[in-house]
Amino acid sequence: MRSMVGGEPDFPEVGDQLELIYDAQHPGHAVRWTERRSPITVGVAWTSVAALLIAVGTLGALLT
């Protein structure tokens, strides 16, 4: 199977081996394993930023 893959996070070169997740009945719908994990990582990062902003805001309110 040949497929176009996104460049992030590691910018694969032609011929590089990639881990794929796919359904044998629909191999054309394959996704890279790293692409599959990406939304979770982004969600954790945004949640961490939100928690930090809440903590800073709360601390600022307590100190004034």
C-alpha positions in Angstrom: 0.0 0.0 0.0 1.2 3.5 -0.7 -0.1 6.5 1.2 0.7 10.2 1.8 1.6 10.8 5.4 1.7 14.1 7.3 5.2 15.4 8.1 4.7 16.1 11.8 6.0 15.1 14.3 9.1 13.5 12.7 9.1 14.3 8.9 9.6 10.8 7.5 11.7 10.3 4.3 10.9 8.1 1.4 11.5 4.5 2.4 11.2 5.1 6.1 9.3 2.4 8.1 6.2 3.7 9.8 3.9 2.1 12.3 0.3 2.0 11.0 -3.1 1.2 12.4 -5.5 -0.1 9.8 -8.5 -2.3 9.2 -7.7 -5.2 6.9 -11.0 -4.7 5.2 -10.2 -1.0 4.5 -6.4 -0.7 4.3 -6.7 2.7 2.5 -7.9 4.2 5.8 -4.6 3.6 7.6 -3.3 6.2 10.0 0.1 6.5 11.5 0.4 5.4 15.1 1.9 8.8 16.1 -1.0 10.6 14.4 -3.4 8.5 16.4 -1.8 9.6 19.7 -1.4 13.2 18.8 -4.9 14.5 19.8 -4.4 13.0 23.3 -1.0 14.8 23.7 -2.5 18.1 22.5 -5.4 17.7 24.9 -3.1 17.1 27.8 -1.0 20.1 26.9 -4.0 22.5 26.6 -5.4 21.1 29.9 -2.1 21.8 31.6 -2.0 25.4 30.2 -5.5 26.0 31.4 -4.7 24.6 34.9 -1.6 26.9 35.1 -3.7 30.0 34.1 -6.3 29.2 36.7 -3.7 28.7 39.4 -2.0 32.0 38.5 -5.3 33.8 38.4 -6.3 32.4 41.8 -3.0 33.3 43.3 -3.2 36.8 41.9 -6.7 37.2 43.3 -5.5 36.0 46.8 -2.5 38.3 46.9 -4.5 41.5 46.0 
